[in-house]
Amino acid sequence: YGVILEKTFESIQQTQLTGTYESKEKTECRGKMIIKKLNSKGIMLKTNMEPNILPGLKLLCEFVLDDPKQSIVKKEVVVKAKKGKYLSAEFLSKDHSDNLGPYLFFNKLYV
């Protein structure tokens, strides 16, 4: 028998978490966002307008989880890539001892 092994990215969950972002540096930028993908390493988000954000910029993101408590999460991220209204960002801290940790763990998103 022939066998094909396929690697899938089940650890990246498609989401629709809403929130806001703002710059932690001299560049003034802030706005609303929707988190499209989420895992323990970072996020992919869609902004409400095309921002003047370059890779390397640090942002403070605040968003609401779709858990029963509607938990509010505040995380610092660094932008890794940008394409139009979409940004990929990595969490600055890998410590998710807030409400995000259990959310990631129980939704099997902890990679």
C-alpha positions in Angstrom: 0.0 0.0 0.0 1.1 3.5 -0.7 0.9 6.1 2.0 0.8 9.9 1.8 1.7 11.9 4.9 0.2 15.3 5.0 1.0 18.1 7.4 -1.9 20.3 8.3 -2.0 23.5 10.3 -4.8 22.6 12.8 -3.1 24.7 15.4 -4.1 27.9 13.7 -7.7 28.7 14.4 -9.9 30.9 12.2 -11.5 33.4 14.5 -13.5 36.6 14.4 -12.3 38.2 17.6 -12.8 42.0 17.6 -10.6 44.5 19.3 -8.4 47.6 19.0 -4.7 48.2 18.4 -2.4 51.2 19.0 1.3 51.9 18.5 3.7 51.6 21.5 6.3 53.7 19.7 6.6 57.2 18.2 4.5 56.3 15.1 1.0 57.3 15.9 -1.5 54.7 14.8 -4.5 53.2 16.3 -7.7 51.6 15.1 -10.1 48.7 15.2 -9.2 45.2 14.2 -10.6 41.7 13.7 -8.3 38.8 14.7 -8.6 36.3 11.8 -6.1 33.7 13.0 -4.7 33.0 16.5 -2.3 30.6 18.1 0.1 30.7 21.1 2.9 32.4 19.0 0.9 35.2 17.4 -2.0 36.6 15.5 -3.1 37.6 12.0 -5.4 40.6 12.1 -7.4 42.7 9.7 -7.6 46.4 10.3 -10.5 48.6 9.5 -8.4 50.8 7.1 -5.0 50.4 5.5 -2.6 51.6 8.3 0.8 53.1 7.9 2.5 50.2 9.8 5.8 48.7 8.9 7.2 45.3 10.1 9.1 45.7 13.3 6.6 48.1 14.9 5.3 47.2 18.3 1.6 47.4 19.0 -0.6 47.0 22.0 -3.6 44.8 21.0 -6.8 44.5 23.1 -9.4 42.1 22.1 -12.4 40.1 23.5 -12.3 36.3 23.5 -15.4 34.3 22.5 -15.3 32.3 25.7 -18.3 32.2 28.2 -16.8 35.1 30.3 -16.1 37.3 27.2 -12.6 37.8 28.6 -10.6 40.9 27.6 -7.0 40.3 26.6 -4.3 42.9 26.3 -1.1 41.8 24.5 2.0 43.4 23.1 3.0 42.2 19.6 5.6 43.0 17.0 4.4 43.2 13.4 6.2 40.7 11.2 4.4 41.2 7.8 1.8 43.5 6.2 -0.3 43.0 3.1 -3.0 45.7 2.6 -5.3 45.7 5.7 -3.8 42.4 7.0 -1.0 42.2 9.5 0.8 39.2 10.9 2.2 39.8 14.4 4.1 37.8 17.0 3.5 38.0 20.7 6.4 39.6 22.6 5.8 37.4 25.6 5.2 33.7 25.4 3.7 33.7 28.9 -0.1 33.4 28.5 -1.0 33.1 32.2 -3.9 35.5 31.6 -7.3 34.3 30.2 -5.6 33.7 26.8 -3.7 30.7 28.1 -6.7 28.5 29.0 -8.5 29.7 25.9 -5.5 28.5 23.7 -5.1 25.3 25.7 -8.7 24.1 25.7 -9.1 25.0 22.0 -5.9 23.1 21.2 -4.1 26.2 19.9 -1.0 25.9 22.1 1.8 25.1 19.7 
